[in-house]
């Protein structure tokens, strides 16, 4: 089993931006927080980010990059998650995305 690598949210964001220049995102703390505005629930539900000490975000690098890519490319229905994170449809959409688009 691969060991998890946790780091600060902005550092994980920088890694994601470097891995996916085709998406046109820019590194930086404020760009990370702007991305979280729409994608926080998807990242939290997939355990890609956690709030540490109720102050700052930490991220598991591999999960963060994977889930952030899914959010950025529309695989995860972020709008539905933001409307109601407990909705069965949202949870099914996340499970579908986790399974690589297979039911």
The first five atom37 places (N, CA, C, CB, O) and aatype in JSON, in Angstrom:
{
  "aatype": [20, 20, 20, 20, 20, 20, 20, 20, 20, 20, 20, 20, 20, 20, 20, 20, 20, 20, 20, 20, 20, 20, 20, 20, 20, 20, 20, 20, 20, 20, 20, 20, 20, 20, 20, 20, 20, 20, 20, 20, 20, 20, 20, 20, 20, 20, 20, 20, 20, 20, 20, 20, 20, 20, 20, 20, 20, 20, 20, 20, 20, 20, 20, 20, 20, 20, 20, 20, 20, 20, 20, 20, 20, 20, 20, 20, 20, 20, 20, 20, 20, 20, 20, 20, 20, 20, 20, 20, 20, 20, 20, 20, 20, 20, 20, 20, 20, 20, 20, 20, 20, 20, 20],
  "atom_mask": [
    [1, 1, 1, 1, 1],
    [1, 1, 1, 1, 1],
    [1, 1, 1, 1, 1],
    [1, 1, 1, 1, 1],
    [1, 1, 1, 1, 1],
    [1, 1, 1, 1, 1],
    [1, 1, 1, 1, 1],
    [1, 1, 1, 1, 1],
    [1, 1, 1, 1, 1],
    [1, 1, 1, 1, 1],
    [1, 1, 1, 1, 1],
    [1, 1, 1, 1, 1],
    [1, 1, 1, 1, 1],
    [1, 1, 1, 1, 1],
    [1, 1, 1, 1, 1],
    [1, 1, 1, 1, 1],
    [1, 1, 1, 1, 1],
    [1, 1, 1, 1, 1],
    [1, 1, 1, 1, 1],
    [1, 1, 1, 1, 1],
    [1, 1, 1, 1, 1],
    [1, 1, 1, 1, 1],
    [1, 1, 1, 1, 1],
    [1, 1, 1, 1, 1],
    [1, 1, 1, 1, 1],
    [1, 1, 1, 1, 1],
    [1, 1, 1, 1, 1],
    [1, 1, 1, 1, 1],
    [1, 1, 1, 1, 1],
    [1, 1, 1, 1, 1],
    [1, 1, 1, 1, 1],
    [1, 1, 1, 1, 1],
    [1, 1, 1, 1, 1],
    [1, 1, 1, 1, 1],
    [1, 1, 1, 1, 1],
    [1, 1, 1, 1, 1],
    [1, 1, 1, 1, 1],
    [1, 1, 1, 1, 1],
    [1, 1, 1, 1, 1],
    [1, 1, 1, 1, 1],
    [1, 1, 1, 1, 1],
    [1, 1, 1, 1, 1],
    [1, 1, 1, 1, 1],
    [1, 1, 1, 1, 1],
    [1, 1, 1, 1, 1],
    [1, 1, 1, 1, 1],
    [1, 1, 1, 1, 1],
    [1, 1, 1, 1, 1],
    [1, 1, 1, 1, 1],
    [1, 1, 1, 1, 1],
    [1, 1, 1, 1, 1],
    [1, 1, 1, 1, 1],
    [1, 1, 1, 1, 1],
    [1, 1, 1, 1, 1],
    [1, 1, 1, 1, 1],
    [1, 1, 1, 1, 1],
    [1, 1, 1, 1, 1],
    [1, 1, 1, 1, 1],
    [1, 1, 1, 1, 1],
    [1, 1, 1, 1, 1],
    [1, 1, 1, 1, 1],
    [1, 1, 1, 1, 1],
    [1, 1, 1, 1, 1],
    [1, 1, 1, 1, 1],
    [1, 1, 1, 1, 1],
    [1, 1, 1, 1, 1],
    [1, 1, 1, 1, 1],
    [1, 1, 1, 1, 1],
    [1, 1, 1, 1, 1],
    [1, 1, 1, 1, 1],
    [1, 1, 1, 1, 1],
    [1, 1, 1, 1, 1],
    [1, 1, 1, 1, 1],
    [1, 1, 1, 1, 1],
    [1, 1, 1, 1, 1],
    [1, 1, 1, 1, 1],
    [1, 1, 1, 1, 1],
    [1, 1, 1, 1, 1],
    [1, 1, 1, 1, 1],
    [1, 1, 1, 1, 1],
    [1, 1, 1, 1, 1],
    [1, 1, 1, 1, 1],
    [1, 1, 1, 1, 1],
    [1, 1, 1, 1, 1],
    [1, 1, 1, 1, 1],
    [1, 1, 1, 1, 1],
    [1, 1, 1, 1, 1],
    [1, 1, 1, 1, 1],
    [1, 1, 1, 1, 1],
    [1, 1, 1, 1, 1],
    [1, 1, 1, 1, 1],
    [1, 1, 1, 1, 1],
    [1, 1, 1, 1, 1],
    [1, 1, 1, 1, 1],
    [1, 1, 1, 1, 1],
    [1, 1, 1, 1, 1],
    [1, 1, 1, 1, 1],
    [1, 1, 1, 1, 1],
    [1, 1, 1, 1, 1],
    [1, 1, 1, 1, 1],
    [1, 1, 1, 1, 1],
    [1, 1, 1, 1, 1],
    [1, 1, 1, 1, 1]
  ],
  "atom_positions": [
    [[0.85, -1.19, 0.0], [0.0, 0.0, 0.0], [0.89, 1.25, 0.0], [-0.96, 0.0, 1.23], [1.87, 1.32, 0.73]],
    [[0.53, 2.19, -0.81], [1.3, 3.41, -0.93], [1.05, 4.32, 0.28], [0.95, 4.14, -2.23], [-0.1, 4.5, 0.7]],
    [[2.11, 4.88, 0.82], [1.98, 5.8, 1.95], [1.34, 7.1, 1.5], [3.34, 6.06, 2.59], [1.61, 7.6, 0.41]],
    [[0.49, 7.65, 2.36], [-0.13, 8.93, 2.04], [0.85, 10.06, 2.31], [-1.42, 9.14, 2.85], [1.64, 10.0, 3.24]],
    [[0.78, 11.07, 1.47], [1.63, 12.24, 1.62], [0.74, 13.44, 1.85], [2.53, 12.45, 0.37], [0.05, 13.9, 0.94]],
    [[0.76, 13.97, 3.08], [-0.05, 15.13, 3.43], [0.83, 16.37, 3.43], [-0.72, 14.94, 4.8], [1.98, 16.34, 3.86]],
    [[0.27, 17.46, 2.95], [0.96, 18.74, 2.92], [-0.09, 19.84, 3.07], [1.79, 18.91, 1.6], [-1.27, 19.56, 3.22]],
    [[0.34, 21.07, 3.03], [-0.63, 22.16, 3.11], [-1.44, 22.21, 1.82], [0.09, 23.52, 3.37], [-0.98, 21.78, 0.77]],
    [[-2.64, 22.74, 1.92], [-3.5, 22.86, 0.74], [-2.86, 23.64, -0.4], [-4.79, 23.51, 1.13], [-2.87, 23.17, -1.54]],
    [[-2.3, 24.82, -0.12], [-1.67, 25.58, -1.21], [-0.51, 24.85, -1.88], [-1.19, 26.9, -0.69], [-0.29, 25.01, -3.09]],
    [[0.25, 24.05, -1.12], [1.34, 23.28, -1.75], [0.79, 22.2, -2.65], [2.26, 22.65, -0.67], [1.3, 21.98, -3.75]],
    [[-0.27, 21.5, -2.2], [-0.9, 20.48, -3.03], [-1.48, 21.13, -4.3], [-2.02, 19.74, -2.24], [-1.42, 20.56, -5.38]],
    [[-2.05, 22.32, -4.13], [-2.58, 23.06, -5.28], [-1.46, 23.35, -6.28], [-3.25, 24.39, -4.81], [-1.66, 23.19, -7.48]],
    [[-0.31, 23.77, -5.79], [0.82, 24.05, -6.67], [1.27, 22.82, -7.44], [1.99, 24.6, -5.87], [1.61, 22.9, -8.62]],
    [[1.25, 21.67, -6.77], [1.61, 20.41, -7.44], [0.59, 20.1, -8.53], [1.69, 19.24, -6.42], [0.95, 19.72, -9.65]],
    [[-0.69, 20.25, -8.2], [-1.76, 20.01, -9.17], [-1.61, 20.92, -10.4], [-3.13, 20.23, -8.52], [-1.71, 20.46, -11.53]],
    [[-1.37, 22.19, -10.16], [-1.2, 23.17, -11.25], [-0.02, 22.78, -12.13], [-1.01, 24.6, -10.68], [-0.11, 22.87, -13.36]],
    [[1.09, 22.36, -11.52], [2.27, 21.94, -12.29], [1.99, 20.69, -13.11], [3.45, 21.69, -11.35], [2.49, 20.56, -14.23]],
    [[1.18, 19.76, -12.56], [0.88, 18.51, -13.27], [-0.09, 18.72, -14.43], [0.3, 17.49, -12.31], [-0.11, 17.93, -15.38]],
    [[-0.91, 19.78, -14.35], [-1.95, 19.98, -15.36], [-1.95, 21.4, -15.93], [-3.31, 19.67, -14.76], [-2.9, 22.15, -15.72]],
    [[-0.88, 21.76, -16.64], [-0.83, 23.11, -17.23], [-1.93, 23.31, -18.28], [0.54, 23.36, -17.87], [-2.3, 24.44, -18.58]],
    [[-2.45, 22.22, -18.83], [-3.49, 22.31, -19.86], [-4.78, 22.93, -19.32], [-3.78, 20.93, -20.44], [-5.61, 23.4, -20.1]],
    [[-4.96, 22.94, -18.0], [-6.17, 23.49, -17.4], [-6.11, 25.0, -17.22], [-6.44, 22.83, -16.07], [-7.13, 25.66, -17.02]],
    [[-4.9, 25.55, -17.29], [-4.74, 27.0, -17.23], [-4.83, 27.62, -15.84], [-5.76, 27.62, -18.07], [-4.93, 28.84, -15.71]],
    [[-4.78, 26.8, -14.79], [-4.8, 27.35, -13.43], [-3.44, 27.92, -13.08], [-5.21, 26.28, -12.4], [-2.42, 27.55, -13.66]],
    [[-3.43, 28.83, -12.11], [-2.18, 29.43, -11.63], [-1.94, 29.02, -10.18], [-2.23, 30.99, -11.77], [-2.9, 28.83, -9.43]],
    [[-0.68, 28.89, -9.79], [-0.38, 28.55, -8.39], [-0.66, 29.74, -7.48], [1.09, 28.1, -8.24], [-0.88, 30.86, -7.94]],
    [[-0.64, 29.48, -6.19], [-0.8, 30.56, -5.22], [-1.93, 30.29, -4.24], [-1.05, 31.86, -5.93], [-2.91, 29.62, -4.55]],
    [[-1.77, 30.84, -3.06], [-2.72, 30.62, -1.96], [-4.13, 31.11, -2.33], [-2.24, 31.33, -0.69], [-5.1, 30.4, -2.08]],
    [[-4.24, 32.28, -2.91], [-5.56, 32.81, -3.23], [-6.23, 32.02, -4.35], [-5.46, 34.27, -3.62], [-7.45, 31.86, -4.35]],
    [[-5.46, 31.54, -5.3], [-6.03, 30.71, -6.37], [-6.53, 29.38, -5.8], [-4.98, 30.46, -7.48], [-7.55, 28.86, -6.23]],
    [[-5.8, 28.84, -4.82], [-6.24, 27.63, -4.12], [-7.58, 27.9, -3.43], [-5.17, 27.16, -3.08], [-8.51, 27.1, -3.57]],
    [[-7.69, 28.99, -2.71], [-8.94, 29.3, -2.01], [-10.09, 29.58, -2.98], [-8.73, 30.5, -1.08], [-11.24, 29.25, -2.69]],
    [[-9.79, 30.19, -4.1], [-10.82, 30.4, -5.12], [-11.33, 29.06, -5.66], [-10.28, 31.27, -6.28], [-12.53, 28.9, -5.88]],
    [[-10.42, 28.12, -5.88], [-10.81, 26.79, -6.35], [-11.69, 26.1, -5.3], [-9.56, 25.94, -6.66], [-12.64, 25.4, -5.65]],
    [[-11.35, 26.28, -4.02], [-12.13, 25.65, -2.95], [-13.56, 26.17, -2.88], [-11.45, 25.89, -1.62], [-14.46, 25.44, -2.45]],
    [[-13.79, 27.39, -3.3], [-15.14, 27.94, -3.23], [-16.16, 27.01, -3.88], [-15.19, 29.3, -3.89], [-17.24, 26.79, -3.34]],
    [[-15.81, 26.48, -5.04], [-16.73, 25.59, -5.75], [-16.49, 24.11, -5.49], [-16.62, 25.85, -7.21], [-17.41, 23.31, -5.64]],
    [[-15.29, 23.74, -5.11], [-14.93, 22.32, -5.09], [-14.66, 21.74, -3.71], [-13.73, 22.12, -5.93], [-14.25, 20.58, -3.6]],
    [[-14.86, 22.5, -2.67], [-14.56, 22.06, -1.3], [-15.26, 20.75, -0.93], [-14.95, 23.15, -0.31], [-14.63, 19.83, -0.42]],
    [[-16.57, 20.67, -1.2], [-17.33, 19.48, -0.79], [-16.82, 18.22, -1.47], [-18.81, 19.67, -1.1], [-16.68, 17.18, -0.82]],
    [[-16.55, 18.29, -2.75], [-16.04, 17.12, -3.47], [-14.69, 16.68, -2.9], [-15.91, 17.41, -4.98], [-14.45, 15.49, -2.72]],
    [[-13.83, 17.65, -2.61], [-12.51, 17.33, -2.05], [-12.64, 16.75, -0.64], [-11.63, 18.59, -2.02], [-11.94, 15.8, -0.3]],
    [[-13.53, 17.31, 0.17], [-13.72, 16.8, 1.54], [-14.34, 15.42, 1.53], [-14.6, 17.76, 2.35], [-13.88, 14.54, 2.26]],
    [[-15.38, 15.21, 0.73], [-16.06, 13.91, 0.7], [-15.16, 12.79, 0.2], [-17.29, 14.0, -0.18], [-15.36, 11.63, 0.55]],
    [[-14.17, 13.13, -0.6], [-13.21, 12.14, -1.09], [-11.96, 12.06, -0.22], [-12.8, 12.48, -2.51], [-10.99, 11.4, -0.59]],
    [[-11.99, 12.73, 0.94], [-10.88, 12.76, 1.9], [-9.57, 13.23, 1.26], [-10.67, 11.38, 2.5], [-8.49, 12.77, 1.61]],
    [[-9.7, 14.17, 0.33], [-8.53, 14.76, -0.31], [-8.02, 15.96, 0.48], [-8.85, 15.16, -1.74], [-6.83, 16.28, 0.42]],
    [[-8.92, 16.62, 1.21], [-8.53, 17.74, 2.07], [-9.19, 17.58, 3.43], [-8.92, 19.1, 1.42], [-10.24, 16.97, 3.57]],
    [[-8.54, 18.15, 4.43], [-9.08, 18.19, 5.79], [-8.73, 19.54, 6.4], [-8.5, 17.01, 6.67], [-7.71, 20.15, 6.07]],
    [[-9.59, 20.0, 7.27], [-9.34, 21.25, 7.98], [-8.56, 20.91, 9.24], [-10.68, 22.0, 8.31], [-9.04, 20.17, 10.1]],
    [[-7.36, 21.44, 9.37], [-6.49, 21.18, 10.52], [-6.63, 22.3, 11.53], [-5.01, 21.02, 10.09], [-6.54, 23.48, 11.18]],
    [[-6.84, 21.94, 12.77], [-6.95, 22.91, 13.87], [-8.01, 23.97, 13.62], [-5.61, 23.57, 14.1], [-7.93, 25.07, 14.16]],
    [[-9.01, 23.64, 12.79], [-10.06, 24.59, 12.43], [-9.51, 25.89, 11.86], [-10.91, 24.9, 13.63], [-10.15, 26.94, 11.97]],
    [[-8.33, 25.83, 11.26], [-7.67, 27.04, 10.76], [-7.24, 26.94, 9.3], [-6.47, 27.34, 11.6], [-7.47, 27.87, 8.53]],
    [[-6.62, 25.84, 8.91], [-6.04, 25.78, 7.58], [-6.25, 24.41, 6.97], [-4.54, 26.12, 7.62], [-6.46, 23.42, 7.67]],
    [[-6.18, 24.37, 5.64], [-6.41, 23.14, 4.9], [-5.11, 22.36, 4.72], [-7.04, 23.44, 3.54], [-4.07, 22.93, 4.41]],
    [[-5.22, 21.04, 4.92], [-4.15, 20.14, 4.53], [-4.71, 19.22, 3.46], [-3.59, 19.33, 5.77], [-5.92, 19.01, 3.38]],
    [[-3.85, 18.68, 2.64], [-4.3, 17.86, 1.52], [-3.42, 16.64, 1.35], [-4.33, 18.68, 0.22], [-2.2, 16.7, 1.54]],
    [[-4.04, 15.53, 0.99], [-3.3, 14.32, 0.6], [-3.03, 14.5, -0.88], [-4.12, 12.97, 0.92], [-3.95, 14.54, -1.69]],
    [[-1.76, 14.6, -1.22], [-1.35, 15.06, -2.55], [-1.97, 14.26, -3.69], [0.15, 15.0, -2.66], [-2.54, 14.85, -4.61]],
    [[-1.86, 12.94, -3.66], [-2.36, 12.14, -4.78], [-3.88, 12.25, -4.93], [-1.96, 10.68, -4.6], [-4.39, 12.43, -6.03]],
    [[-4.59, 12.15, -3.8], [-6.06, 12.26, -3.85], [-6.47, 13.66, -4.29], [-6.67, 11.94, -2.47], [-7.39, 13.82, -5.1]],
    [[-5.78, 14.67, -3.76], [-6.13, 16.04, -4.12], [-6.0, 16.24, -5.63], [-5.23, 17.05, -3.38], [-6.91, 16.77, -6.27]],
    [[-4.89, 15.82, -6.19], [-4.67, 16.01, -7.63], [-5.7, 15.25, -8.45], [-3.25, 15.56, -8.02], [-6.19, 15.77, -9.46]],
    [[-6.05, 14.05, -8.02], [-7.03, 13.25, -8.74], [-8.42, 13.87, -8.67], [-7.07, 11.84, -8.18], [-9.08, 14.05, -9.69]],
    [[-8.87, 14.21, -7.46], [-10.21, 14.77, -7.3], [-10.3, 16.17, -7.9], [-10.59, 14.8, -5.8], [-11.31, 16.51, -8.51]],
    [[-9.27, 16.97, -7.75], [-9.27, 18.31, -8.33], [-9.39, 18.23, -9.85], [-7.99, 19.08, -7.94], [-10.1, 19.02, -10.47]],
    [[-8.69, 17.26, -10.46], [-8.79, 17.08, -11.91], [-10.2, 16.69, -12.31], [-7.78, 16.01, -12.39], [-10.74, 17.19, -13.29]],
    [[-10.81, 15.78, -11.52], [-12.19, 15.36, -11.81], [-13.15, 16.54, -11.69], [-12.61, 14.23, -10.86], [-14.06, 16.69, -12.51]],
    [[-12.95, 17.38, -10.69], [-13.79, 18.57, -10.53], [-13.59, 19.54, -11.7], [-13.48, 19.28, -9.2], [-14.55, 20.06, -12.26]],
    [[-12.34, 19.78, -12.04], [-12.02, 20.76, -13.08], [-12.52, 20.32, -14.46], [-10.51, 20.98, -13.13], [-12.81, 21.16, -15.31]],
    [[-12.61, 19.02, -14.67], [-13.02, 18.53, -15.99], [-14.48, 18.07, -16.03], [-12.13, 17.39, -16.41], [-14.93, 17.51, -17.03]],
    [[-15.21, 18.31, -14.94], [-16.64, 18.04, -14.94], [-17.05, 16.62, -14.66], [-17.2, 18.42, -16.21], [-18.23, 16.28, -14.82]],
    [[-16.13, 15.76, -14.25], [-16.49, 14.38, -13.93], [-17.36, 14.34, -12.68], [-15.21, 13.51, -13.74], [-18.32, 13.57, -12.6]],
    [[-17.03, 15.17, -11.7], [-17.83, 15.28, -10.48], [-18.76, 16.47, -10.65], [-16.92, 15.43, -9.21], [-18.32, 17.56, -11.02]],
    [[-20.03, 16.27, -10.38], [-21.04, 17.34, -10.5], [-20.94, 18.23, -9.26], [-22.48, 16.75, -10.65], [-21.65, 18.01, -8.28]],
    [[-20.08, 19.22, -9.33], [-19.79, 20.09, -8.21], [-21.01, 20.92, -7.82], [-18.62, 21.02, -8.55], [-21.25, 21.13, -6.63]],
    [[-21.78, 21.37, -8.79], [-22.97, 22.18, -8.48], [-23.96, 21.39, -7.65], [-23.64, 22.68, -9.75], [-24.54, 21.94, -6.71]],
    [[-24.17, 20.12, -7.98], [-25.1, 19.29, -7.2], [-24.57, 19.08, -5.78], [-25.31, 17.92, -7.89], [-25.34, 19.1, -4.82]],
    [[-23.28, 18.9, -5.66], [-22.7, 18.73, -4.33], [-22.89, 19.97, -3.48], [-21.21, 18.4, -4.43], [-23.2, 19.87, -2.29]],
    [[-22.71, 21.12, -4.08], [-22.83, 22.37, -3.34], [-24.28, 22.64, -2.94], [-22.3, 23.52, -4.16], [-24.52, 23.32, -1.93]],
    [[-25.25, 22.14, -3.7], [-26.65, 22.33, -3.35], [-27.03, 21.48, -2.15], [-27.55, 21.99, -4.54], [-27.71, 21.96, -1.24]],
    [[-26.59, 20.23, -2.13], [-26.96, 19.33, -1.03], [-25.96, 18.19, -0.98], [-28.41, 18.79, -1.21], [-26.08, 17.21, -1.72]],
    [[-24.98, 18.31, -0.1], [-23.9, 17.32, -0.01], [-24.39, 15.97, 0.45], [-22.82, 17.82, 0.93], [-23.7, 14.97, 0.25]],
    [[-25.56, 15.89, 1.07], [-26.06, 14.6, 1.56], [-26.99, 13.91, 0.57], [-26.77, 14.79, 2.88], [-27.48, 12.81, 0.83]],
    [[-27.23, 14.55, -0.56], [-28.14, 14.01, -1.56], [-27.64, 12.67, -2.09], [-28.31, 14.99, -2.7], [-26.44, 12.49, -2.33]],
    [[-28.56, 11.72, -2.27], [-28.2, 10.41, -2.81], [-27.59, 10.54, -4.19], [-29.44, 9.49, -2.86], [-26.63, 9.85, -4.51]],
    [[-28.14, 11.43, -5.03], [-27.61, 11.63, -6.38], [-26.16, 12.08, -6.33], [-28.44, 12.66, -7.14], [-25.33, 11.61, -7.12]],
    [[-25.84, 12.98, -5.4], [-24.47, 13.48, -5.27], [-23.53, 12.37, -4.85], [-24.41, 14.63, -4.27], [-22.44, 12.22, -5.39]],
    [[-23.97, 11.57, -3.88], [-23.11, 10.49, -3.4], [-22.92, 9.44, -4.5], [-23.71, 9.83, -2.14], [-21.83, 8.88, -4.63]],
    [[-23.96, 9.18, -5.27], [-23.83, 8.25, -6.39], [-22.88, 8.81, -7.44], [-25.2, 7.95, -7.02], [-22.09, 8.07, -8.02]],
    [[-22.93, 10.11, -7.69], [-22.03, 10.74, -8.67], [-20.59, 10.63, -8.2], [-22.41, 12.22, -8.88], [-19.69, 10.39, -9.01]],
    [[-20.35, 10.81, -6.9], [-18.99, 10.67, -6.38], [-18.51, 9.23, -6.52], [-18.93, 11.1, -4.9], [-17.36, 9.0, -6.9]],
    [[-19.38, 8.27, -6.21], [-19.0, 6.87, -6.31], [-18.69, 6.52, -7.77], [-20.12, 5.96, -5.76], [-17.74, 5.79, -8.04]],
    [[-19.49, 7.03, -8.69], [-19.27, 6.83, -10.11], [-17.9, 7.37, -10.52], [-20.39, 7.51, -10.94], [-17.15, 6.72, -11.24]],
    [[-17.58, 8.58, -10.04], [-16.29, 9.19, -10.37], [-15.13, 8.41, -9.76], [-16.25, 10.65, -9.87], [-14.09, 8.25, -10.39]],
    [[-15.31, 7.92, -8.53], [-14.25, 7.13, -7.88], [-13.96, 5.84, -8.66], [-14.66, 6.78, -6.43], [-12.82, 5.38, -8.71]],
    [[-15.01, 5.29, -9.26], [-14.85, 4.04, -10.01], [-14.4, 4.26, -11.45], [-16.14, 3.28, -10.0], [-14.46, 3.35, -12.28]],
    [[-13.95, 5.47, -11.73], [-13.43, 5.77, -13.06], [-14.5, 5.79, -14.13], [-12.39, 4.79, -13.43], [-14.22, 5.47, -15.29]],
    [[-15.72, 6.16, -13.76], [-16.8, 6.24, -14.73], [-17.52, 4.94, -14.96], [-16.27, 6.72, -16.01], [-18.3, 4.8, -15.9]],
    [[-17.28, 3.95, -14.07], [-17.96, 2.66, -14.17], [-18.95, 2.54, -13.02], [-16.93, 1.48, -14.14], [-18.64, 2.89, -11.88]],
    [[-20.14, 2.04, -13.31], [-21.17, 1.88, -12.27], [-20.83, 0.73, -11.35], [-22.55, 1.65, -12.9], [-21.58, 0.44, -10.42]]
  ]
}
